[in-house]
Amino acid sequence: MELGIINKIHPKGEKCLETLIVNWILAWSLLCGCCAKLIEYIKDIILSNHFITLHKQKLSDFTRQRKLPFQTLIFFMMNLISGSYQKELNNFFQRLMGFDVPKRFVSKVALSRARLKLKYEAFVELTF
């Protein structure tokens, strides 16, 4: 039905619609490719030892393997928190660990303590 309307408006309406769809698909795949490359680039930065060393408060911070290591803390903080910390932590770790239902894996006190070990400049650097 829409194609009939396009054909009445434009004599080559069918061809225009095909071109429009092809261009839209190309633009969408280009955008998805750019986003994937950007996410991979940010991930590589966050996982680098240089970035971790540069943005922790003390040399002894984030040396032991805990439930909330440096990289996980950064990814959680970038997650645009909109609800209570505990609810957001539960949902984040549900997706991360593949739990069926949200459960308390990390407490909000542990989050607060881990955040004290992190310099704010880490997020400033990631915005450039």
N, C-alpha and C positions, 0 to 999 in steps of 0.2 A: 504494500500500500504506500509506504513512504517513497519507494523507488518510483512509483507512478507520479507522485507529486513532484519529485525532482525532475523527471522527464518532461513534465508540463512546463516547469520553470526554465529548464535549460535543455536544449535539444540533445546534448551529449551528457545528460545527467548520470546515466549508468557508469560511463567512463570516469566522470568526476568523482562519483562515490567510490569506485574501485581505487582511484588514485589517493583519495582521502584516507581510506582504510589502510592502504599500504604505507603511506607516510606516517600515519598514527602508529602502526606496528613498529616501524623503523625507529621512530622517536622514542617509543616506550622501551624498546630493547636497548637503545643507546643510553637512556637514563638509568635503566637497571644495571647496565654494565658499569657506568660511572659510579653509581652508589656502591656497588659491590667492591670496586677498586678502592674507594674512599674508606669503606669499613675495614677492608684488609690493611690499608695503610695505617689507620688509627690503631688497629689491633697490634700490628708490628711494633709501633712506637710504645704502646703500653706494656707489651711483653718484654721489651728490651731491658737488659740489666742497667744500662746507662740511665734510662729514664727513671727506673726504680731508685737507683742510688742517688740521683739528683733531687728527687722529690720526697724523700722520707726525712723525718725530723732528725733522727739519730742513726748512726751506723748500725746500731743493734736492733732497730725496728725492722719488722717484717723478715727476720732471718729464720725463724722457726716456721714450720708448715702448720698453719692453723686453718680453721674453717673459713676465715675471712682474710685471705692473703691480699697483698697489694693490688694485684690485677682484678680480683673479684670485687674488691672495695671500689675501685675506679669504675668498673662496669656497672655496679649497683648504683653509684652516685650519678652516673650518666643516664640512668633509667627514668628520669623525670618523675620523681616521687610525688604522688598526689594524695595519698592517704596516710594513715598512721604508719610510723616506721615499722612496727611489728607486723602489720598486715602486709606491707610492701615487701619486707624481708621474707615472710612466709611464701608469698606468691613468686618472688624472684627465685628462691631456692627450689620451689616446686617445679618451675620450668627448667631451671638449670640441672637439677638432679633427676628429673623425670618422675617425681612423686605423683601418685594418683590424686591425692588431696593435699592442700597446704598443711604443713606442720612446722613447728618451731625447730629450726635447725640452728639458727643464730639469734641471739637475743638483741634487743635494741641497746642494751648496756654494752655488749661486745662491739656493736656498730659504733657507738659513741667513743669508745676507747680506741678503736682502730682509726677513726677519723682524726683523733688527736695526733696520731703518728704521721699523718699525711700533710704535706705542704699544699697550700691553696694554689701555688704557682703551677702545679701539675695541670689543673684545668685551664689556667691562662695559656699555657703552652699548647694545649690541645685545641684551642680555639683559633690558632694561627695556622 
